[in-house]
Amino acid sequence: MRDAFAQPQDESAAEAGVGKVDRNVVYGMYSGLALVMDVYHAEKPNGFGAVFIEGSGWSSSPEYAARQLKSGTEQWSALALPLIRAGYTLFAINHRAAPRFHSPAQIEDAQRAVRFVRFHARQYGINPARIGAVGYSSGAHLSMLLGLLDGAGNPDDRDPVQRVSARVQCVIGGGTPSDLEHVGNNPAALALLSAFLGETVPADPPEGSAIYRKLELVSPMHFVKPGDPPILLIHGDSDELVPYEASLAFQAKLQAAHVPVKLITVKGGTHNSVVQLQSDEYAGAIVQWMDENLRRGTTH
């Protein structure tokens, strides 16, 4: 499961409370392109795992020396590290990205990562029936879809990994873009969505239009239904890129469907500053949500 160039344990990660780190584990191939993840083992594993997806605007530089999406950042420190320290095995993934790749490539890769983790759950010492997902911004969007989409495997696929489910049982998302068809006239958000879809997204596309329908089909809000997994939302009320009101509406729709949900409001938090607030309060809430709804909660 590890490629020939897997790197040794990162000493800085170990100093931060992480045990062994498996670098560049290949979880899939796409037309000769290796899809890789880093696996962070807790010093005292609790038998549960979570997939971490960094927020990147669904994009990455096409240069050879570009930073990998799975590399350690403030997002990783704020959202992933608390879980590792609490005993969770953490799978930080790369995925195909704009401008070279467009939706649904990013979604498909996130699902492939979950399938891979579930298929190899015994080797990683985790429960395959209970896997979580955590991410920020575009990573939160993909994490939400991992919980809300059906994700059923294809029993006839020649690849056994593709036969297993891609659905996760608990989700944590920060600055979540949950309603992509209603971002208003925000030039930055529209540019990111245009790159994600591979075509120009206008402000306030008419309901029923082709572009509106395409956005709807990749919006977490569109897939909410009873029986969805528990969802924790973290959002700054001064977010200039992803409106805080979107998470309020998302929370309301989840509540109406009787889906367990909690929204943590970061007072004065902007889109970038939220992940810089690595407080014990937020770290504790993240771990508590996974503990209560993944480790000790019922499966969904």
C-alpha positions as CSV (number, residue, x, y, z in Angstrom):
1,M,0.0,0.0,0.0
2,R,3.0,2.3,0.2
3,D,5.0,3.5,-2.8
4,A,8.7,3.1,-3.2
5,F,9.3,6.7,-2.3
6,A,7.4,6.8,1.0
7,Q,9.2,9.3,3.2
8,P,10.3,8.6,6.8
9,Q,8.5,9.9,9.8
10,D,8.3,13.7,10.0
11,E,10.1,14.7,13.3
12,S,8.2,17.9,13.6
13,A,4.9,16.0,13.3
14,A,6.1,13.6,16.0
15,E,7.0,16.5,18.3
16,A,3.4,17.8,17.8
17,G,2.0,14.6,19.4
18,V,1.8,12.3,16.3
19,G,3.2,8.8,16.2
20,K,4.3,7.1,13.0
21,V,3.6,8.9,9.7
22,D,3.3,6.9,6.4
23,R,4.0,9.4,3.6
24,N,2.7,9.2,0.0
25,V,0.5,6.1,0.3
26,V,-1.0,5.6,-3.2
27,Y,-4.8,5.2,-2.8
28,G,-5.6,5.3,-6.5
29,M,-4.4,6.0,-10.0
30,Y,-5.9,8.2,-12.7
31,S,-4.5,7.9,-16.2
32,G,-1.0,7.4,-14.8
33,L,-1.4,10.0,-12.1
34,A,-0.9,8.7,-8.6
35,L,-3.4,9.8,-6.0
36,V,-1.6,9.9,-2.6
37,M,-2.3,10.4,1.1
38,D,-0.3,10.7,4.3
39,V,-1.4,8.4,7.1
40,Y,-0.9,9.8,10.6
41,H,-0.9,7.1,13.3
42,A,-1.8,8.2,16.9
43,E,0.6,7.4,19.7
44,K,-2.3,5.7,21.4
45,P,-4.8,4.7,18.6
46,N,-8.5,4.3,19.5
47,G,-9.4,2.1,16.6
48,F,-11.2,4.8,14.5
49,G,-10.1,6.8,11.5
50,A,-10.9,10.0,9.7
51,V,-10.2,11.4,6.3
52,F,-8.8,15.0,6.2
53,I,-9.3,17.2,3.1
54,E,-7.5,20.6,3.0
55,G,-9.3,23.6,1.7
56,S,-7.8,24.8,-1.6
57,G,-10.6,26.3,-3.6
58,W,-10.7,22.8,-5.3
59,S,-7.5,24.0,-7.1
60,S,-3.7,23.4,-7.1
61,S,-0.8,24.8,-9.0
62,P,0.1,22.7,-12.1
63,E,3.8,23.3,-11.5
64,Y,6.0,20.3,-10.7
65,A,7.2,21.9,-7.5
66,A,3.7,22.8,-6.2
67,R,2.9,22.2,-2.6
68,Q,0.9,19.1,-2.0
69,L,-2.6,19.6,-0.7
70,K,-2.0,17.0,2.1
71,S,1.0,18.9,3.5
72,G,0.7,20.2,7.0
73,T,-0.9,23.6,7.3
74,E,-2.8,25.7,9.8
75,Q,-5.9,23.8,8.6
76,W,-4.3,20.5,9.5
77,S,-3.1,21.9,12.9
78,A,-6.5,23.3,13.7
79,L,-8.8,20.4,12.5
80,A,-6.7,17.2,12.1
81,L,-4.1,17.4,14.8
82,P,-6.6,17.4,17.8
83,L,-8.1,14.2,16.4
84,I,-4.7,12.5,16.1
85,R,-3.8,13.5,19.6
86,A,-7.1,12.0,20.7
87,G,-6.3,8.6,19.2
88,Y,-7.7,8.8,15.7
89,T,-5.8,7.5,12.6
90,L,-5.9,10.5,10.2
91,F,-5.7,10.1,6.4
92,A,-4.7,13.4,4.7
93,I,-5.3,13.3,1.0
94,N,-4.3,14.9,-2.3
95,H,-7.0,15.0,-5.0
96,R,-7.2,16.1,-8.6
97,A,-7.6,19.8,-8.8
98,A,-8.4,22.8,-11.1
99,P,-7.3,24.2,-13.4
100,R,-6.4,20.8,-14.9
101,F,-9.3,18.9,-13.5
102,H,-12.9,19.9,-12.9
103,S,-15.9,18.6,-11.0
104,P,-16.7,15.8,-10.3
105,A,-13.0,14.7,-10.3
106,Q,-12.4,16.2,-6.8
107,I,-15.5,14.4,-5.5
108,E,-14.6,11.1,-7.1
109,D,-11.1,11.2,-5.6
110,A,-12.4,12.0,-2.1
111,Q,-14.8,9.0,-2.4
112,R,-11.9,6.8,-3.7
113,A,-9.9,7.7,-0.6
114,V,-12.7,6.6,1.7
115,R,-13.1,3.4,-0.2
116,F,-9.4,2.7,0.0
117,V,-9.3,3.4,3.8
118,R,-12.4,1.2,4.4
119,F,-11.0,-1.6,2.2
120,H,-7.7,-1.6,4.2
121,A,-9.3,-0.9,7.5
122,R,-7.9,-4.0,9.2
123,Q,-4.4,-3.2,8.2
124,Y,-4.8,0.3,9.7
125,G,-6.4,-1.0,12.8
126,I,-9.7,1.0,12.4
127,N,-13.4,0.2,12.3
128,P,-14.5,0.0,8.7
129,A,-18.1,0.7,9.6
130,R,-17.3,4.0,11.3
131,I,-15.1,6.4,9.4
132,G,-15.2,10.2,9.8
133,A,-14.4,13.1,7.5
134,V,-13.0,16.6,8.3
135,G,-12.1,19.5,6.1
136,Y,-12.1,23.3,5.7
137,S,-13.6,25.4,2.9
138,S,-13.5,23.3,-0.3
139,G,-12.3,20.5,1.8
140,A,-15.4,20.9,4.1
141,H,-17.6,20.8,0.9
142,L,-16.0,17.5,-0.2
143,S,-16.3,16.1,3.4
144,M,-20.0,17.0,3.5
145,L,-20.6,15.2,0.2
146,L,-18.9,12.1,1.6
147,G,-21.5,12.0,4.3
148,L,-24.5,13.1,2.3
149,L,-24.1,11.3,-1.0
150,D,-25.1,7.6,-1.2
151,G,-21.5,6.5,-2.1
152,A,-22.6,2.9,-2.8
153,G,-19.9,0.7,-4.3
154,N,-20.2,-1.0,-7.6
155,P,-20.3,-4.8,-7.0
156,D,-19.3,-5.5,-10.6
157,D,-16.2,-3.3,-10.6
158,R,-13.0,-5.2,-11.4
159,D,-11.2,-3.2,-8.7
160,P,-12.3,-4.5,-5.2
161,V,-11.7,-1.1,-3.6
162,Q,-14.4,0.3,-5.8
163,R,-16.9,-2.2,-4.6
164,V,-17.0,-0.8,-1.0
165,S,-19.0,2.2,0.2
166,A,-17.6,5.7,0.1
167,R,-20.0,7.1,2.7
168,V,-18.6,8.3,6.1
169,Q,-20.5,8.2,9.4
170,C,-19.5,11.6,10.9
171,V,-18.5,14.9,9.4
172,I,-16.8,18.1,10.6
173,G,-16.5,21.1,8.3
174,G,-15.2,24.6,8.7
175,G,-16.2,27.5,6.5
176,T,-18.4,25.1,4.5
177,P,-19.6,26.1,1.0
178,S,-22.9,24.3,1.4
179,D,-25.1,26.1,-1.1
180,L,-23.1,26.7,-4.3
181,E,-26.0,28.0,-6.4
182,H,-26.5,30.9,-4.1
183,V,-23.2,32.7,-3.6
184,G,-24.5,36.0,-4.9
185,N,-22.2,38.5,-6.6
186,N,-19.0,37.6,-4.9
187,P,-16.2,37.8,-7.6
188,A,-13.8,35.6,-5.6
189,A,-16.3,32.9,-4.9
190,L,-17.6,33.0,-8.5
191,A,-14.0,32.6,-9.8
192,L,-13.4,29.6,-7.6
193,L,-16.7,28.0,-8.7
194,S,-15.9,28.7,-12.3
195,A,-12.6,26.9,-12.0
196,F,-14.2,24.0,-10.1
197,L,-16.9,23.5,-12.8
198,G,-14.7,24.4,-15.8
199,E,-17.1,27.0,-17.1
200,T,-18.1,30.5,-16.2
201,V,-20.5,30.8,-13.3
202,P,-22.5,34.0,-13.3
203,A,-23.8,35.9,-10.3
204,D,-27.2,34.6,-9.2
205,P,-27.8,32.1,-12.1
206,P,-31.5,31.7,-12.9
207,E,-33.2,28.8,-11.1
208,G,-33.7,26.0,-13.5
209,S,-30.9,27.1,-15.8
210,A,-28.2,24.6,-16.9
211,I,-25.5,26.2,-14.7
212,Y,-27.9,26.4,-11.8
213,R,-28.6,22.7,-12.1
214,K,-24.9,21.8,-12.3
215,L,-24.2,23.8,-9.1
216,E,-27.2,22.2,-7.4
217,L,-25.9,18.7,-8.1
218,V,-22.6,19.5,-6.3
219,S,-24.2,21.4,-3.4
220,P,-24.4,19.6,0.0
221,M,-27.6,21.5,0.8
222,H,-29.3,19.7,-2.1
223,F,-28.6,16.2,-0.6
224,V,-29.9,16.6,3.0
225,K,-32.3,13.9,4.1
226,P,-33.2,11.9,7.2
227,G,-30.6,9.4,8.2
228,D,-27.6,11.5,7.2
229,P,-24.6,11.3,9.5
230,P,-24.0,13.8,12.4
231,I,-22.5,17.1,11.1
232,L,-20.4,19.7,13.0
233,L,-20.1,23.1,11.4
234,I,-17.5,25.7,12.4
235,H,-18.0,29.2,10.7
236,G,-16.8,32.7,11.3
237,D,-19.6,35.3,11.4
238,S,-17.4,37.7,9.4
239,D,-16.5,35.2,6.7
240,E,-16.0,37.3,3.5
241,L,-15.8,34.3,1.1
242,V,-18.4,31.8,2.3
243,P,-21.3,33.6,3.9
244,Y,-22.0,32.7,7.5
245,E,-25.7,32.8,6.7
246,A,-25.2,29.7,4.4
247,S,-24.2,27.6,7.4
248,L,-27.2,28.9,9.3
249,A,-29.5,27.8,6.5
250,F,-27.6,24.5,6.2
251,Q,-28.0,23.9,9.9
252,A,-31.8,24.7,9.7
253,K,-32.2,22.2,6.8
254,L,-30.4,19.5,8.6
255,Q,-32.4,20.1,11.8
256,A,-35.7,19.9,9.7
257,A,-34.5,16.5,8.5
258,H,-33.7,15.5,12.1
259,V,-30.0,15.1,11.3
260,P,-27.7,15.7,14.4
261,V,-26.0,19.0,13.8
262,K,-24.2,21.7,15.7
263,L,-22.9,25.0,14.5
264,I,-20.0,26.7,16.3
265,T,-19.9,30.4,15.6
266,V,-16.5,32.0,15.6
267,K,-17.2,35.6,16.6
268,G,-15.4,38.0,14.3
269,G,-13.9,35.1,12.3
270,T,-13.0,35.6,8.7
271,H,-12.5,32.9,6.2
272,N,-8.8,32.7,6.8
273,S,-8.6,33.6,10.5
274,V,-10.8,30.8,11.7
275,V,-8.1,28.2,11.1
276,Q,-5.6,30.3,12.9
277,L,-7.7,30.2,16.1
278,Q,-6.3,26.9,17.3
279,S,-7.8,27.2,20.8
280,D,-8.4,24.4,23.2
281,E,-12.1,25.2,23.0
282,Y,-12.4,24.4,19.3
283,A,-10.0,21.4,19.5
284,G,-12.1,20.0,22.4
285,A,-15.3,20.5,20.4
286,I,-13.9,18.7,17.4
287,V,-12.7,15.7,19.4
288,Q,-16.0,15.6,21.4
289,W,-18.1,15.5,18.3
290,M,-16.1,12.6,16.8
291,D,-16.1,10.8,20.1
292,E,-19.8,11.1,20.7
293,N,-21.0,10.5,17.2
294,L,-18.4,8.2,15.7
295,R,-16.8,6.2,18.5
296,R,-19.8,6.0,20.8
297,G,-22.7,7.0,18.5
298,T,-24.9,4.9,16.4
299,T,-24.0,4.2,12.8
300,H,-25.8,5.9,10.0
